[in-house]
Amino acid sequence: MYDKRFDGRKMDELRECSAKVGVVPSAKGSAMFKIGNTIAIAAVRGPRNLYPKFLALPDKALLRCNYNMMSFSGSGDRVRPGSSRRDREISLITQKALEPVLMLDEFPGSVVDIFIELLQTDAGTRCAGICAAAMALADAGFKMKGLVSAVSVGLIGNKMLVDLDNLEEHHEEGNTDIPVAMISGEDGITLLQMDGFCKPEQMKKLLELAKKACSKIHEVQKKALLEGFEK
Amino acid sequence: MKAVINHVRSLLDKEIRFDGRKLDQYRKDIFVEYGISNKSAEGSARVCIGETEVVAGIKFEVGVPYPDSLDKGTIMAGVELLPLSSSNFESGPPSIKAIELARSVVDRGIRESEAIDFKKLCIKKGEKMWMVIVDVYSINDAGNLADAIGLAAMAALKDARFPEYDAKLDQVLYDKRTTKKIPLKYLPVAVTVVKIGDKFIIDPSLEEEEAMDARLTVTTIEDGRLCAMQKGGDGVLTADDVSIMIDLSIKKGKELRKFIEK
């Protein structure tokens, strides 16, 4: 029975979060988001011309996300450079997690590129990447309906947890991992994935936990953005 | 861009640089931070030269020694110019610019100079050796990535600690890190000297890189010996030019080395 977390956190407690904007000065907007040992940086480039032209969308900008783990960022073997199936899928779900808050129809035919790099990983990388990317978009001055915050919730045995780390993701009792992204200030889920088993009533409760955790993350993001604008 | 290039060149005629620096002056804000990916990389470092920023990380693997050096380990190097760091860099496999940097600064400057005592990376002659893999990524390009990459690679090598190796299982135990450091014989430092017109400058900004005629990256070690060179750019250098550039890079290399000597 997993009733005491390895790192001593409460069941619904996030790892320590910190954030900063403007970490890539040459980009229009950029941000770093750190949760526990997981560190993501994101930079936004564009809207800019899109080549080849046939990729362009007539009525809005293409939002193109690129998720990448640096080769030394894994805790085990070196990560081979180049994008894997996993990288490409995470890039896709990141795009889908962010697109609902943007008004991309303001820039038809162009591309907005978001580059996400993981410097160090300890689970929750897609969520950290989304948090950093949302901040980078805000830092770049895009009009947004809200900020996007993301966190994973899950189960070990029957215990509900928030923000699983790498040890918990590999717990011997088996686990359920549910990354969730939400729009601040409204009831909007933009990312939802699940891996493992879960009862429907547990899922409802887990989403409530995710909502609370996301609002805490939102505070961290908001604070960093305000600090960035004050500079 | 043409106008900017002309401007850089005409100012340099009067020995003036865009940002007010002397011709042989690095940007003031240089810093090196160790252990930036300490939980996952066995060694890591961040180097900033002005707004230019790169990160480097080290991973260890165990492999079979090469037939021509059965009693030695090896180092492998990769440089990635991330599209995150500049609008001029594109996604995809390493560009020719990235390959040139990896080969000239890390491969030749650090590996070929035998800055690492490779014999000490041998686990069992002819059978097992340590491979030290250094990967360097650009975070922000504001000119002179080459010198930053060289410094970051060395800083990460200095920061690295070996993981344990279980010979029976033939497995690297990444979660068990020892206190053993990589045996370094020298601290090679790369300094790039850029020729614009008849002037020589170091630590070029992006505008100065655009305006350059030729460049020479010279890697030197503590006793003043050269251990690698790479000429770049479309222009030509005379033997006298090369001599001036070498002297400059030895002098500035000493300054830059101080940042990783501690």
Chai-1 contact restraints between the chains, C-beta under 6 A:
chainA,res_idxA,chainB,res_idxB,connection_type,confidence,min_distance_angstrom,max_distance_angstrom,comment,restraint_id
A,V24,B,N140,contact,1.0,0.0,6.0,A-B,restraint_1
A,P25,B,E51,contact,1.0,0.0,6.0,A-B,restraint_2
A,P25,B,N140,contact,1.0,0.0,6.0,A-B,restraint_3
A,S26,B,S86,contact,1.0,0.0,6.0,A-B,restraint_4
A,S26,B,N140,contact,1.0,0.0,6.0,A-B,restraint_5
A,N37,B,K39,contact,1.0,0.0,6.0,A-B,restraint_6
A,A43,B,L84,contact,1.0,0.0,6.0,A-B,restraint_7
A,R45,B,S87,contact,1.0,0.0,6.0,A-B,restraint_8
A,N66,B,S91,contact,1.0,0.0,6.0,A-B,restraint_9
A,M70,B,Y137,contact,1.0,0.0,6.0,A-B,restraint_10
A,S71,B,D135,contact,1.0,0.0,6.0,A-B,restraint_11
A,F72,B,S37,contact,1.0,0.0,6.0,A-B,restraint_12
A,F72,B,A41,contact,1.0,0.0,6.0,A-B,restraint_13
A,F72,B,G57,contact,1.0,0.0,6.0,A-B,restraint_14
A,F72,B,K59,contact,1.0,0.0,6.0,A-B,restraint_15
A,F72,B,D135,contact,1.0,0.0,6.0,A-B,restraint_16
A,S73,B,S40,contact,1.0,0.0,6.0,A-B,restraint_17
A,G74,B,S40,contact,1.0,0.0,6.0,A-B,restraint_18
A,S75,B,S40,contact,1.0,0.0,6.0,A-B,restraint_19
A,G76,B,Y174,contact,1.0,0.0,6.0,A-B,restraint_20
A,R78,B,K59,contact,1.0,0.0,6.0,A-B,restraint_21
A,R78,B,I133,contact,1.0,0.0,6.0,A-B,restraint_22
A,F115,B,P83,contact,1.0,0.0,6.0,A-B,restraint_23
A,F115,B,L84,contact,1.0,0.0,6.0,A-B,restraint_24
A,E117,B,L84,contact,1.0,0.0,6.0,A-B,restraint_25
A,L119,B,S37,contact,1.0,0.0,6.0,A-B,restraint_26
A,Q120,B,S37,contact,1.0,0.0,6.0,A-B,restraint_27
A,Q120,B,K39,contact,1.0,0.0,6.0,A-B,restraint_28
A,Q120,B,S40,contact,1.0,0.0,6.0,A-B,restraint_29
